[in-house]
Amino acid sequence: MSETSLSLPDLGWGHFFQQQLSLEEWETTTPVRVFALNRHLVDCVGEGGRQKFSLPHAWLRYAVEDLPTVGDWLLIDKDGQPLRLLERTSLFKRMAPGHDARVQLMAANVDTLFIVTSCNAEFNLSRLERYLAMALDAGVEPVIVLTKVDLIEDVENFRVQARVLRPGLAIEAVDSRDESVLEILRPWCRVGQTVALVGSSGVGKSTLVNTLYTSVVQEIGVTRASDAKGRHTTTSRSLHLLPSGGLLLDSPGMRELQLSDCEVGVATLFAEIETVARNCRFNDCRHLGEMGCAVAIAAESNELDPRRLANYLKLKAEQERADETLAEKRRKEKSLGKMYKRVQSQKRLEKE
């Protein structure tokens, strides 16, 4: 499909975005969708084809959440300059790797998240729950995609394990190199639908992207036989038009994936534990054996899965640390802002 022949619905446009435009904006501006970002250079596609521009200098002072990321919709004027960012249907974000307390935007306006994992030593239920919590928090449909099925004899064992993660969870098993992938995943890759991929390095995300796109879009690394892990081959996030008419957003393998502002997703994924927790004696119970802790009582009587409970507590603790870190950063930034205003005010008084 040629980029110059695309309609807005082909790019994922719908009523949700349409209703955000005034009549004047519809007549004087053009909606475009962000396909890639390189620092402050934005690569967009609209009905008129592809175009690139730099973010206005004033935008660089915006909060991170108010800046565009891959998958976003922007309104541009007749000169091709961005005017504003449209409200999103969904947003994936994470704590940036390292010690800096900074939120990093990953993807916007995604309809389905393909959580890719391979049928080997990399398969890890707790890691999958981390991705599922992200998807549920964003209101995005998660689909588990089991890869490398050609290397094992019993794929059903992996399906059975994955099914315990969430009732009704869609699970598909594929050979990433086989064109049958196109038909298996077609229900989520129709015209105007946007899917994103996440998963550890070496699980076959790049191979899957290439097969869906029917050409080499991402370089493919080699998986180590010793631990079934691979090297990262995707270095940036980008949106691709699929031959099926859908849009696919590929993101780098994330070694340091940390939850950020994902409380709803964790609570939804571990609903059975949250239900028991409502019977705890104290509302602020941490479920670590406190007096009157209903979760601890249920765990002792084997009413709760020990692995899921351990991961639930781990993700809750990680969430709390992230919240505390971000809150502290916001306090420091607010204090610094007040100091700058006092200095500027003092300078104005001295000039007078």
Buried (B, 14 or more C-beta within 10 A) or exposed (E): EEBEEBEBEBBBBEEBBEEBBEEEBEEEBBBBBBBBBEEEEBBBBBBEEBBEBEBEEEBEEEEEEEBBBBBBBBBBEEEBEBEBBBBBBBBBBBBBEEEEBBBBBBBBBBBBBBBBBBBBEBBEBBBBBBBBBBBBBBBBBBBBBBBBBEEBEEBEEBBEEBEEBBEEBBBBBBBBBEEEBBEBBBEBBEBBBBBBBBBBBBBBBBBBBBBBBEEEBBEBBEBEEEEBBBEBBBEEBBBBBBEBBBBBBBBBBBEEBBBBBBBEBBBBBBEBBBEBBEEBEEEEBBBEEBEEBBBBBBBEEEEBBEEBBEBBBEBBEBBEEBBEBBEEBEEEEEEEEEEEEEEEEEEEEEEE
